[in-house]
Every structure is written in C-alpha cells, then in structure tokens.
Amino acid sequence: MKPIVLAHGYLGFGNVGFVEYFNGVKQHLEKKWNTEVFASTVGPKDSVAARAAELEAEIRGRFRGESVHIIAHSMGGLDARYLLSPKNGAPSDLVASLTTISTPHQGTFLAEIAMGAVEPSQLLRSERLMRAIPRMVAGEEGMWQEFKSSFLRRPSFTRPRLDLSSVLQGVNSVLQSAQRGDPAPLAVYFRKLFALKDEALYDLTPRGCAELFNDKFEPRVPCFSYAASAIPSQNLSSSLSLSYLLLKAAEGENDGLTSVASAQWQTSMGTLSTDHIGAIGWGPTDHLTWYDQMVANIQQRVRAA
C-alpha cells in the first residue's frame, strides 16, 4: 500500500516530544497495515495556501515523487484539498486519495465570530449571532437536562463526577451577558479557543472557503469525508460546550467546532460519534477502529492503492 500522510488541523502539530496530534494513529496503522505513515507538520496559524505548499514540499521531499494517501483532520483537509484544486495552478500529482475528518469544507460560523471577537463590540453587530443566542440558552437548558438524565441512568460506580454543572453555569453566564449587551465574556472565550488575528482564521470562515474552492470542480482522485457529531452527556469536551451550542443554533449537529453539514464533501462516509478532538484520539472513544475503517475503505475503493 502507498504511504499514508496524516495532516493536522488549525493550531496543530505532527509530534511534540512523545505527544502526537493523531494520538497513537501512526504506530497503529503501520503495525496493522504494514505501510509507512508520516505525520506532517505545517504552520499552525498560516493560510491554507501556505500550509498546502508546506504539505506538498514535505511529501515531495520525503517520498521523492511517490503519491500518497492523505488522511486529514479539520483544517488539514482544506490544505490537502487545495493541492487538488485548479485554483492552485496544476493540481498536485502527489495525492492518490484524500480522506478528511471534521473538515469545515463550507467553513465554520465560529471562525466568523472569532474574527469579530478581536473587538468585542463587533460581536453585537452580527445579526446571526444575536438570533442564535436565545436558541443557545434553550440548548444549554436542554443539555443540562440530558446530562442529569444520563447521569441517573448509569450505575453509581460508572458515574462521572457531576462537574458539568459548573461548566454549564459558566456557559449560561456568558450567554446572559451577551443578551444584556455585554459581549466581553463571549469575546474572551473565543480568544482562548482561537489564536485571533492570524492568516488561517479567514480561510476557515464560510466566505473564505468559498473564495478558496470551486464547489463545481471534481477532484481527479477519490475523496472521502467523515463528519463528527458530539453527544454532550457522553463525549463533548467541556471546553467546547459554548462553541457546540453556538454551532448547534447556527448550523445544526456538530462536533464543537465543525458542523456535520460543513464536513460532508465528495463521498460522505458517515458521522463519527465524538467531538472535534475525540476524532484524533483525545476523548473517551476507541478512535483507532475508525482509522482502520478509513484505510480499509481506501484499499477497497482506490485503484492501485
């Protein structure tokens, strides 16, 4: 089988010491599928164009012109997709197939809001955000009820600590402040979630993605996409609670950072039950099974894989 390249997302990395962005995926795939797996590292806050150029240079330098299968998470999918796009000149000949996971192919409303969070007062000018906040409040109440119900259904020895209460109280406080006309707490949240004022952020907005890609263009290689959808009472990271509610109100089911609708592109392979970081192994679910399914799909559907 051709080599596999793992492409990381926004603010991501390949490996830092013993910490891997794709947690345990490289070693698992190499052992099970007997193929070389390479974790790329590109500028974490650079534009899609710059990151794509770095990704292509890494692949060309390491594999000396041999084509590879790319499995990409989040923004990494946009980088790899850019290599296949005619807007980048001649499409790269280094990609044998592309599999994207939780990639915002249509952009994410969160990036648009994050850009406004540079100046908190700008958030109040977003009509879409103002319309979403009442639905977010209702969603927060529903999230709390579901968590309590799920908590009580579990045997006592398997129950987690009931610490979501403080998380949701904090979320409610941020939303109430926004409703009263004080966007500062919401802006602080987005400053922690995103590195503001960087080149990547605009490319992650719906408008930025539309400018990067022509949706009518069909890539010349097989492309597969996996979405992700979190269940708040089971597999949603507390740090993504507010962003989950915002996306749920604005775009529907999501993983805390990317909606299911935005992640579906080309051949959709379904939806993983996890949040955005759980999709790369930083959550309670056995993610390695998903990556085995991805590789099996490549072998089955890609000629001369």
Buried (B, 14 or more C-beta within 10 A) or exposed (E): BBBBBBBBBBBBBBEEEEEBBBBEBBEBBBEEBEBBBBBBBBBBBBBBBBBBBBBBEBBBEBBEEEBBBBBBBBBBBBBBBBBBBEEBEEBBEBBBBBBBBBBBBBBBBBBBBBBBBBEBEBBBEBEEBBEBBEBBBEBBEEBBEBBBEBBEEEEEEEEEEEEBEEBBEBBBEBBEBBEEEBBBBBBEBBBEBBBBEBBBBBBBBBEBBEEBBEEEEEBEBBBBBBBBBBEBBBBBBBBBBBBBBBBBBBBEBBBBBBBBBBBBBBEEBEBBBBBBBBBBBBBEBEBBEBBBBBBEBBEEEBEEB
